Amino acid sequence: MTDALIDRATLEELEQTTGPEFVRELVGTLLVEAPLMLDELRAALAAGNVERFRRAAHSLKSNSLTFGARALGAAARDLEVRAADVVGARDPQLVEALAREYAAAAAALADLTRG
């Protein structure tokens, strides 16, 4: 399951560059910050704030791709690119689908970096 969610080559390259202990630390930070980014997406959606929504989606995309969470990064990129349409539609299900993708990627990352 983890191989489908996380590109192992990306994660291994990061570990070779920074060391496995630092990657565990970075993953820990992601596991704390990503839910805050999702909350920011929800708040921006509710407020109808396209730029705030776009920034939060961009941050989640960038962080996800750093760890090889390609599906999560792609889903966040989609919301970033379509921010005006998503916020205009005010459809919370789009953000909740991203939250589900995050939950799966987070579990896979935690599993892969468990030391």
N, C-alpha and C positions, 0 to 999 in steps of 0.2 A: 504494500500500500504506500509506503513512504517514497518509493522510487517514482511513483506516478505523481506525487505531490511536490517533491523536491528534486531538483536536478543535482544529483550527487557530485558531478564533476565541478559544478560551481561551488558547492559547499566545501569540497575537498581542496579546491584551489584557495579558497578563503582561509581554510585551516593551515595550509602550507605557507601562506603569506603572513598570517598573523599569529598562528599557533592555536591549538585546540582549546586551550583554557580561555583565551581571549574570545574565541568564537562562542563558547558557552556563555560568556559574559554578555556578548552582543545579542545573542538569542534571548537571554534573560531580559535585556532592555527592550527588545522587540515585543516580547510577550507582555510587557507592562505598557508600552507606548501604543501598540497597534489598537488595543481596545479603546484608548483615548482618541485615536484617529477616527475610529468607527463612530464614536460618540460625536465627534466634531462633524462628521458627514451627516449624521442624523440631525444635529442642531442646525447645520447650514441648510439642509433640505427643508426643515420645518420653518426656518426663517426666510426661505426663498433667496438665499445669498449664494449666487453662482460662483463668485470668486473664492469665497471661503470653502465651498464644496470642492472646487477644482484643486485648491491647494492641499486639502486633506487627502483627496484621492491621489494626487501626485506624490505626496509623502509616503503614503502606504504602498504605492507602486514601487517607488525607488527602494524602500526598505525591503520589500518582498523579493525583488530581483537580486538584491545583494546576496541573499541566502539561497538563491536558486528556487524560490517558490514561484515558478513561472505561471502557473494557472492563476494564483492569487494576484500576481503582478499584472497579468493580462486583464483580469476582471477589474482591477483598480484603474488600469489604463483606459479601459472602455468607459468607465464612469468619468474619468478625468476629461476625456475627449468629448463625451456627450453631456458634460455638466449642465449646459444651458437647457437641453431637452429633459434631462433627468429632474433637475430642480423645477423646471416648468411643469412637469407632470406630477410632481410631488408624490411620487410612488415610493413609499418606504420599503416595498418588497425588493427593490433593486439593491438597496443598501443591506437589507437582511440576507440576500443571496450572497453578497460579498462577505458578510459576517460569518456565514456558514463556511465559505471557502477559507476564510481566515482560521476558523476553528480547526479545520482539517489540517491545514498547513502548519499551524502552531503545534498540534499534537505530533505531527511528523518531525518537525524540527526539534522538539523537545526529546523525542525518542532517539533521533540520530545524534544528538549532541550530549546525551546523558553520559556523564563521566563517571 
